[in-house]
């Protein structure tokens, strides 16, 4: 697998994208994008597990259930989320789907629709209509980078990636764009990820490949513990290369590349998290079950006290231990151990058998002063483990979220 | 029930308190206090549900199990929590109990011990010994206010209350001091509350009275979702008035006063929460069960996005709806309604049947601009309800917690 420089959703063959500025964002930046495939695509999607979902989530679930192998386009607006908008909201989402189908000359059920932004506001359909027409006219085979910008909300930079997979039968490409920097939490908070590939993969297989990739990536990151109402990961495969990745080694190579790419995208989201200045890997091992490990890692990753200690470069391991103690998982503190380390380098043990080790405070502080570091907690009561990724909780996070609408 | 001005743990008859500065706090402020009753007390205690507990929690559970009706003293230090300190930590807690017993001329099992502050550091027993001797020499029948100061950590002000209850047989008094301003969360995070009374109440009844009072007060507040390892609420009854509150109307009056006082104390803790500038009541009604209502209210109360919106005086109800949607409680958004209001005044409806009402944004903003306001979410699917209290998430919170040890 080889990363493609400036790669995006339009790196795989047969995809194009166009953008438009239709006036949904106060900033006056591009707020609409239309991704298109010249061939029918198989499609798979995973959505938020929040009880309250946006109109587009309802619509996409319906569209994918009816048609998962002749998809042609994804229309996305940023600025307005179309959530808590009742029957009118769902009607508007359908209208947007239909307008996009007209603009791209395909059938309604061949279009998926995504909306991200403020909750409780109806889409101004006149603006959406004009935007879709403009985005259809703007289609470029290298439009993916602009598309990555057009789906941004509080993101500070566009996030896009692509990779080429060499197979005995030739090479296929996976491309992606992603947005989301707040409300990020396992179960895919305010995050939209769009993945494309020119490999040939049946819809059912595509879905089977997407689920574990998302579970190992987007479902292992947390910025603030808030799960959004509109999260979606969509994957389109247009088969433009004619190369099948449905079985055997090709499938394995595709699966590995997809998970790798999704993990890289998830890390990009954390690094661009609202106010985030540190990227922290939290590994919990020695748990009885994977679910236990995940529960503890997540509790640490969302603890405001832990995250402010990260922000202050303060190796205050007591807060990490205290957070793990309230995760609802039984363990014996006398068997617990804790290490920290710079990125993937050697680690410094802070706690053994539940009590502090004889380490130099300055060594620990130096690790936490870095912009990338890891925390490893071993519970000493089993063999299961997991890793989640998070950032710090900073003044900037408060500023961004206290002033979002004002 | 009548509040006593400048009331505290020494307002009930027969109690005294003394403080000392033994050098556990960098600030050089008083860090040790010794509360004493001239008569044997019945005693009840409730402690953190964190899996990881401080040595004093272990010790107090043991002491209360062995002796709940001849208690004489509570020794408390601030600055060091004596948590994650292994066998030495428990030994030190026992040593502190024994030193306090010697200083106050009572038996070891007549002393309860509390420690609050930094995790993972051993108590300097020489300093504790000197401090206990000084605090024993400092005993005053009006020492409760100084005691409230001596148990503070990041608190910005001492928190103390007392109330007199008029009964047909005479009047009894309940007094209290409390500390805690971060790591505050249901299940009693980093919070120490000491309550005293001169009523005559058997130990078993005392415990039966304490549990609902704590559940309706301290277990309904949240600053940052972090549950501490050392939380404790202790209640001593020395019977100095000779007036029994064990049965009938006297018991009812006592129970009501105790719950009222505990709720007032809990509110004081929220108002003095780390960086808190707003006091917010979150009422969730129309839930299927009380547990469901509590889960939704808690998720709202701990959501960083909701709490930063409070900080920004931004009536961003979308975040409140989104938070309730991820609480793990099933409800139908189309039946949900949301109101906000200034303190206990009339309320403004923002959401009806899951969609925004036609209200003036400036009216909503004015309510959120206040320092006291309420949020009321009705889920429309049952009769159960609850109220929890929380604050906002501010720059100041980040500053306090990023720089706590440095």
HADDOCK unambig.tbl for C-alpha pairs under 7 A between the chains (distance, minus, plus):
assign (segid A and resid 50 and name CA) (segid B and resid 325 and name CA) 5.21 0.50 0.50
assign (segid A and resid 50 and name CA) (segid B and resid 326 and name CA) 4.75 0.50 0.50
assign (segid A and resid 51 and name CA) (segid B and resid 325 and name CA) 4.54 0.50 0.50
assign (segid A and resid 51 and name CA) (segid B and resid 326 and name CA) 6.16 0.50 0.50
assign (segid A and resid 51 and name CA) (segid B and resid 330 and name CA) 6.77 0.50 0.50
assign (segid A and resid 52 and name CA) (segid B and resid 322 and name CA) 6.43 0.50 0.50
assign (segid A and resid 52 and name CA) (segid B and resid 325 and name CA) 4.91 0.50 0.50
assign (segid A and resid 52 and name CA) (segid B and resid 333 and name CA) 6.58 0.50 0.50
assign (segid A and resid 84 and name CA) (segid B and resid 354 and name CA) 5.72 0.50 0.50
assign (segid A and resid 84 and name CA) (segid B and resid 355 and name CA) 5.10 0.50 0.50
assign (segid A and resid 85 and name CA) (segid B and resid 355 and name CA) 5.34 0.50 0.50
assign (segid A and resid 86 and name CA) (segid B and resid 354 and name CA) 6.67 0.50 0.50
assign (segid A and resid 86 and name CA) (segid B and resid 355 and name CA) 5.80 0.50 0.50
assign (segid A and resid 119 and name CA) (segid B and resid 318 and name CA) 5.09 0.50 0.50
assign (segid A and resid 120 and name CA) (segid B and resid 318 and name CA) 6.37 0.50 0.50
assign (segid A and resid 120 and name CA) (segid B and resid 355 and name CA) 6.71 0.50 0.50
assign (segid A and resid 120 and name CA) (segid B and resid 356 and name CA) 6.14 0.50 0.50
assign (segid A and resid 224 and name CA) (segid B and resid 304 and name CA) 6.31 0.50 0.50
assign (segid A and resid 226 and name CA) (segid B and resid 303 and name CA) 6.48 0.50 0.50
assign (segid A and resid 226 and name CA) (segid B and resid 323 and name CA) 6.70 0.50 0.50
assign (segid A and resid 227 and name CA) (segid B and resid 326 and name CA) 6.36 0.50 0.50
assign (segid A and resid 228 and name CA) (segid B and resid 322 and name CA) 6.27 0.50 0.50
assign (segid A and resid 229 and name CA) (segid B and resid 322 and name CA) 6.16 0.50 0.50
assign (segid A and resid 303 and name CA) (segid B and resid 226 and name CA) 6.48 0.50 0.50
assign (segid A and resid 304 and name CA) (segid B and resid 224 and name CA) 6.29 0.50 0.50
assign (segid A and resid 305 and name CA) (segid B and resid 401 and name CA) 6.45 0.50 0.50
assign (segid A and resid 308 and name CA) (segid B and resid 398 and name CA) 5.87 0.50 0.50
assign (segid A and resid 308 and name CA) (segid B and resid 401 and name CA) 5.59 0.50 0.50
assign (segid A and resid 308 and name CA) (segid B and resid 402 and name CA) 4.74 0.50 0.50
assign (segid A and resid 309 and name CA) (segid B and resid 401 and name CA) 6.36 0.50 0.50
assign (segid A and resid 309 and name CA) (segid B and resid 402 and name CA) 4.84 0.50 0.50
assign (segid A and resid 311 and name CA) (segid B and resid 402 and name CA) 5.83 0.50 0.50
assign (segid A and resid 312 and name CA) (segid B and resid 402 and name CA) 4.04 0.50 0.50
assign (segid A and resid 312 and name CA) (segid B and resid 403 and name CA) 5.80 0.50 0.50
assign (segid A and resid 318 and name CA) (segid B and resid 119 and name CA) 5.11 0.50 0.50
assign (segid A and resid 318 and name CA) (segid B and resid 120 and name CA) 6.40 0.50 0.50
assign (segid A and resid 322 and name CA) (segid B and resid 52 and name CA) 6.44 0.50 0.50
assign (segid A and resid 322 and name CA) (segid B and resid 228 and name CA) 6.28 0.50 0.50
assign (segid A and resid 322 and name CA) (segid B and resid 229 and name CA) 6.18 0.50 0.50
assign (segid A and resid 323 and name CA) (segid B and resid 226 and name CA) 6.67 0.50 0.50
assign (segid A and resid 325 and name CA) (segid B and resid 50 and name CA) 5.20 0.50 0.50
assign (segid A and resid 325 and name CA) (segid B and resid 51 and name CA) 4.56 0.50 0.50
assign (segid A and resid 325 and name CA) (segid B and resid 52 and name CA) 4.92 0.50 0.50
assign (segid A and resid 326 and name CA) (segid B and resid 50 and name CA) 4.74 0.50 0.50
assign (segid A and resid 326 and name CA) (segid B and resid 51 and name CA) 6.17 0.50 0.50
assign (segid A and resid 326 and name CA) (segid B and resid 227 and name CA) 6.35 0.50 0.50
assign (segid A and resid 330 and name CA) (segid B and resid 51 and name CA) 6.77 0.50 0.50
assign (segid A and resid 333 and name CA) (segid B and resid 52 and name CA) 6.58 0.50 0.50
assign (segid A and resid 354 and name CA) (segid B and resid 84 and name CA) 5.76 0.50 0.50
assign (segid A and resid 354 and name CA) (segid B and resid 86 and name CA) 6.73 0.50 0.50
assign (segid A and resid 355 and name CA) (segid B and resid 84 and name CA) 5.12 0.50 0.50
assign (segid A and resid 355 and name CA) (segid B and resid 85 and name CA) 5.41 0.50 0.50
assign (segid A and resid 355 and name CA) (segid B and resid 86 and name CA) 5.84 0.50 0.50
assign (segid A and resid 355 and name CA) (segid B and resid 120 and name CA) 6.72 0.50 0.50
assign (segid A and resid 356 and name CA) (segid B and resid 120 and name CA) 6.18 0.50 0.50
assign (segid A and resid 394 and name CA) (segid B and resid 398 and name CA) 6.20 0.50 0.50
assign (segid A and resid 395 and name CA) (segid B and resid 395 and name CA) 5.17 0.50 0.50
assign (segid A and resid 395 and name CA) (segid B and resid 398 and name CA) 6.16 0.50 0.50
assign (segid A and resid 398 and name CA) (segid B and resid 308 and name CA) 5.88 0.50 0.50
assign (segid A and resid 398 and name CA) (segid B and resid 394 and name CA) 6.20 0.50 0.50
assign (segid A and resid 398 and name CA) (segid B and resid 395 and name CA) 6.15 0.50 0.50
assign (segid A and resid 401 and name CA) (segid B and resid 305 and name CA) 6.46 0.50 0.50
assign (segid A and resid 401 and name CA) (segid B and resid 308 and name CA) 5.59 0.50 0.50
assign (segid A and resid 401 and name CA) (segid B and resid 309 and name CA) 6.35 0.50 0.50
assign (segid A and resid 402 and name CA) (segid B and resid 308 and name CA) 4.74 0.50 0.50
assign (segid A and resid 402 and name CA) (segid B and resid 309 and name CA) 4.85 0.50 0.50
assign (segid A and resid 402 and name CA) (segid B and resid 311 and name CA) 5.82 0.50 0.50
assign (segid A and resid 402 and name CA) (segid B and resid 312 and name CA) 4.04 0.50 0.50
assign (segid A and resid 403 and name CA) (segid B and resid 312 and name CA) 5.79 0.50 0.50
